[in-house]
Amino acid sequence: MSDGLAWFNALPRDDAERRLYFCFANRPWAVAVAGARPYQDVDELLAAAESAWANLAPPDWLESFAAHPRIGERGGDSPASSEREQALLRQAPTETLAALAAENRRYEARFGHVFLIAAAGRSPDEILATLRRRLNNAPDEELAVASGEHRKITRLRLERLLDEPHPPASRDLPRSARGSQRSGK
């Protein structure tokens, strides 16, 4: 068992749920994955994440989408992760960033949520081309594509969570994670 997985298994349940929420901003998912500990290996953790995803409905996905910044922008409930995942976009020419901003607005007007793509390692031009292509999807099809991309993002974040030597402290959690913890949602 990796040191990161042993650390994760040993976390108090509330802390594990909060850290999972950083990976995927949906409280029922985080509760389910934290509640299935201890995990024998990373594959078992990822299988539990998949199982919990299978129980989600479109409103759950939309809730988690709302925690993400627009592609090419800063913010969201996991800003350090978003910054790392979108690192190549910081090098994009101003024209590309302006086009991304405009296409983001078109996308949100059409689908009602932010455009999601597993951006790590993708060039700004590739992301922009994908965004434009996905604007042609039917709303139900696009929700499925976006949720698939979100699964990829979450998987990367879970793996990174286990690899980080010093994950963020509970006091640094986003307000939405702290608020849902207090309210019991």
Buried (B, 14 or more C-beta within 10 A) or exposed (E): EEEBBEBBBEBEEEBBBBBBBBBBBBBEBBBBBBEBBEBEEBEBBBEBBEEBBEEBEEEBBBBBBEBBBBBBBEEBBBEEBBBBBBEBBEEBEEEBBEBBEEBBEEBEEBBEBBBBBBBBEBBBEEBBEBBBEBBEBEEEEBBBBBBEBBBBBBBBBBBBBBEEEEBBEBEEBBEBBBEBBEEEE
